[in-house]
Amino acid sequence: MAEVTWRSVAPQVYVRRHEELNLNCGLVLGSERALLVDTRSYHQHGMELLESVRELTDLEIVVVNTHAHYDHCFGNSAFRDSQIYAHAGMLDDLIATAEDQRSQIVHHLRATDREEMAQGFEATEIVPPFYLVDQDTEIDLGGRRVTLLYAGRGHTDHDLAVAVPDAGVVFAGDLVEEGADPHMEDCYPQEWAATLLALLAKPSAEGADIWVPGHGDVVDAAYVRQQAALLSTLAARLAEALAGGAAAVDTLAHAGRGLGLQDETLRDAAVRALELRR
């Protein structure tokens, strides 16, 4: 992977792609404030991110968490003096799942001989967002406005995207995935496509052709529509199988075969479809 640094994708709009999980963080500069999209995986990673922001600007930092998965928000502890925004549902999810997420990642790190990082995760304070929104919300950065967008349930039930209308950029979080399958473990597989289409139609996003996924390469609006079409086909097949009486995970997962998705992805989607039907 190339050197980890901020890359300009539009005037005063930057993306920093990290080696862990190909994770993207975003930075939008106004004349009075800077807005940071996501904070990485644990305190040390958050501190490294803060240092990198300070190489570009000394403006006050406003943070947006796109959702409650650890790799997007456990770095909040490095930004505890900042205004941290998120969807209201993110706070509930973080409270409910943070320690389980921590336990799972620490177990994985120790199993793969990364003790120092495991200890870093154990020592990280979970800092929740304070400014909670449940509808589209503008933030004035000084001479530039960004919009926090909520379009419905998809990757989680609380995904926030960040639109920069004057630059034609949308930070989509994990609603959009590049280089890997959309992550289905706690998603809403039969709603995700509609949520993406609703996001594309938002006034702040409909003209954007620079879309920053939570992981992977920056994409365009056509890619997002293509991913929405894939998810729509998967949703239709799951619905048809469920209507036909499918109740076993393997049977339901088989309905998604041939779409180019990994078997593990299809199993996760099937598990979620069955969970949500109850």
C-alpha positions in Angstrom: 0.0 0.0 0.0 1.2 3.6 -0.7 2.3 5.8 2.1 -0.5 6.7 4.5 -1.2 10.3 3.9 -4.1 12.7 3.2 -5.1 12.7 -0.5 -7.1 15.6 -1.9 -10.3 14.5 -3.7 -11.7 18.0 -4.1 -10.7 21.5 -2.9 -10.1 21.3 0.8 -11.6 17.8 1.0 -9.2 14.9 1.9 -9.2 11.2 2.3 -6.8 9.2 4.4 -6.7 5.5 3.7 -5.2 3.2 6.3 -3.5 -0.2 6.1 -5.9 -1.7 8.7 -9.0 -2.9 6.9 -8.3 -0.4 4.0 -10.2 2.0 6.3 -11.0 5.6 5.0 -11.2 8.7 7.2 -12.3 12.0 5.7 -11.4 15.6 6.4 -13.3 18.7 5.2 -11.9 22.2 5.8 -13.9 25.3 6.2 -12.6 28.8 7.2 -13.4 28.3 10.9 -13.7 24.5 11.5 -12.5 21.2 10.2 -14.8 18.2 10.0 -13.3 14.7 10.5 -15.2 11.6 9.3 -14.5 8.7 11.7 -11.6 8.2 14.1 -10.1 4.7 13.5 -9.8 1.7 15.8 -8.3 2.5 19.2 -6.7 5.3 21.1 -3.2 5.1 19.5 -4.7 5.1 16.0 -6.8 8.0 17.0 -3.8 10.0 18.2 -1.9 9.2 15.0 -5.0 10.5 13.1 -5.1 13.7 15.2 -1.4 14.3 14.5 -2.0 13.9 10.8 -4.9 16.4 10.9 -2.7 18.9 12.7 -0.2 18.6 9.8 -2.9 20.1 7.6 -4.8 22.5 9.9 -5.0 24.0 13.3 -8.7 24.7 13.0 -11.2 23.5 15.6 -12.1 19.8 14.8 -15.7 18.6 14.6 -16.0 14.8 14.4 -18.7 12.6 12.8 -19.0 8.9 13.5 -20.6 7.1 10.6 -21.7 4.2 12.8 -20.8 2.2 15.9 -18.4 -0.4 14.6 -15.1 -0.2 16.4 -12.9 0.6 13.4 -14.8 3.8 12.8 -15.2 5.2 16.4 -13.0 3.6 19.0 -10.5 6.3 18.2 -12.9 8.9 19.6 -10.8 9.0 22.8 -8.2 11.0 21.0 -10.9 13.6 20.1 -12.7 13.8 23.5 -12.4 17.7 23.4 -14.2 17.9 20.0 -17.9 18.0 19.2 -18.6 14.4 18.2 -21.8 13.9 16.0 -23.6 10.6 15.2 -27.0 9.3 14.6 -29.0 8.8 17.8 -29.1 5.0 17.2 -25.3 4.9 17.2 -25.2 5.7 20.9 -27.6 2.9 21.8 -25.7 0.4 19.6 -22.3 1.5 21.0 -23.5 1.1 24.6 -24.9 -2.3 23.8 -22.0 -3.7 21.8 -18.7 -1.9 22.6 -17.4 -4.3 25.2 -18.3 -7.3 23.0 -16.6 -5.7 20.0 -13.5 -5.0 22.2 -13.4 -8.6 23.5 -13.7 -10.1 20.0 -10.9 -7.9 18.5 -8.6 -8.5 21.5 -9.1 -12.2 21.2 -8.3 -12.0 17.5 -5.2 -9.9 18.0 -3.8 -12.3 20.6 -4.5 -15.2 18.4 -2.5 -13.6 15.7 0.4 -12.6 18.0 -0.3 -8.8 18.2 -0.1 -8.4 21.9 0.9 -4.7 21.9 -2.2 -3.8 19.8 -4.4 -6.0 22.0 -3.2 -4.1 25.1 -3.9 -0.9 23.3 -7.5 -1.9 22.6 -7.9 -3.0 26.3 -6.7 0.4 27.5 -8.8 2.5 25.1 -11.6 4.4 26.7 -14.9 4.2 24.8 -15.9 7.8 24.2 -19.5 8.1 22.9 -20.8 10.8 20.6 -22.6 13.7 22.3 -24.3 15.5 19.5 -27.0 13.1 18.3 -29.2 13.6 15.2 -32.0 11.6 13.7 -32.6 13.6 10.5 -30.5 15.4 7.9 -28.5 18.1 9.7 -26.3 20.9 8.4 -23.0 21.9 10.0 -21.4 25.2 9.2 -17.6 25.0 8.9 -17.3 28.7 8.0 -17.8 29.5 4.4 -18.8 25.9 3.7 -21.7 23.7 4.9 -21.7 20.0 5.1 -24.8 17.9 5.6 -25.1 14.8 7.8 -27.5 12.5 5.9 -29.7 9.6 7.3 -31.4 7.6 4.6 -32.6 4.6 6.5 -31.4 1.2 7.6 -28.6 -0.6 5.7 -25.2 -1.6 6.9 -26.6 -0.8 10.4 -29.8 0.9 11.6 -28.0 4.2 12.2 -25.6 4.9 9.2 -24.8 8.5 8.7 -23.3 9.8 5.5 -21.6 13.2 5.1 -22.2 15.3 2.0 -20.0 18.2 0.9 -22.3 19.7 -1.7 -20.0 22.5 -3.0 -17.4 19.8 -3.8 -19.7 17.0 -5.1 -18.3 14.6 -2.4 -20.2 12.1 -0.2 -18.5 10.2 2.6 -20.8 7.1 2.7 -19.3 5.1 5.6 -19.9 1.4 5.2 -23.1 1.9 3.3 -20.7 1.6 0.3 -17.9 -0.9 0.2 -15.1 -1.2 -2.4 -12.7 -4.1 -2.7 -14.7 -6.4 -0.6 -18.3 -7.6 -0.1 -20.7 -5.3 1.8 -20.5 -6.4 5.5 -23.7 -8.2 6.4 -23.2 -9.3 10.0 -25.7 -6.8 11.6 -27.2 -5.3 8.5 -30.7 -4.9 7.1 -30.3 -6.9 3.8 -33.8 -6.3 2.5 -33.7 -2.5 3.1 -30.1 -1.7 2.3 -30.6 -1.1 -1.5 -33.6 1.3 -0.9 -31.5 3.2 1.6 -28.7 3.6 -0.9 -31.1 4.8 -3.6 -32.7 7.2 -1.1 -29.2 8.5 -0.2 -28.3 9.1 -3.9 -31.5 11.1 -4.3 -30.9 13.4 -1.3 -30.5 17.1 -2.5 -27.1 17.4 -0.9 -25.9 14.2 -2.6 -27.7 13.8 -5.9 -25.1 15.8 -7.8 -22.1 14.2 -6.2 -19.8 12.0 -8.3 -17.1 11.5 -5.7 -18.1 8.8 -3.2 -15.8 7.8 -0.4 -16.6 4.3 1.0 -15.8 3.3 4.5 -13.1 0.9 3.1 -11.4 0.8 -0.3 -10.9 3.1 -3.2 -12.9 6.2 -3.9 -15.7 5.5 -6.3 -18.3 7.4 -8.4 -22.1 7.5 -8.3 -22.4 4.8 -11.0 -20.6 2.4 -8.7 -23.0 3.2 -5.9 -25.9 2.6 -8.1 -24.3 -0.7 -9.2 -23.9 -1.8 -5.6 -27.5 -0.8 -4.9 -28.7 -3.0 -7.8 -26.7 -5.9 -6.4 -28.2 -5.5 -3.0 -31.7 -5.1 -4.5 -31.3 -8.4 -6.4 -30.1 -10.1 -3.2 -33.1 -8.7 -1.2 -35.5 -9.9 -3.9 -34.1 -13.4 -3.8 -34.1 -13.5 0.0 -37.7 -12.4 0.0 -38.7 -15.0 -2.5 -37.0 -17.8 -0.6 -38.6 -16.7 2.6 -42.0 -16.5 1.0 -41.4 -20.1 -0.2 -40.8 -21.3 3.3 -37.0 -21.3 3.5 -36.1 -21.4 7.2 -32.6 -22.9 7.2 -29.5 -20.6 6.9 -27.9 -22.7 4.2 -31.1 -22.9 2.1 -31.6 -19.1 2.3 -28.0 -18.3 1.6 -28.2 -20.5 -1.5 -30.7 -18.1 -2.9 -28.0 -15.5 -3.3 -25.6 -17.7 -5.3 -24.4 -16.4 -8.6 -24.2 -12.7 -7.6 -20.5 -12.7 -7.0 -20.8 -12.5 -3.2 -18.7 -14.7 -0.9 -20.3 -17.7 0.8 -19.6 -16.1 4.2 -21.4 -12.9 3.1 -24.4 -14.8 1.9 -24.6 -16.8 5.2 -24.5 -13.5 7.2 -27.2 -12.1 5.0 -29.3 -15.2 5.5 -28.8 -15.2 9.3 -29.9 -11.5 9.4 -32.9 -12.1 7.2 -34.1 -14.9 9.5 -33.4 -12.8 12.6 -35.4 -9.9 11.3 -38.3 -12.0 10.3 -39.0 -13.1 13.9 
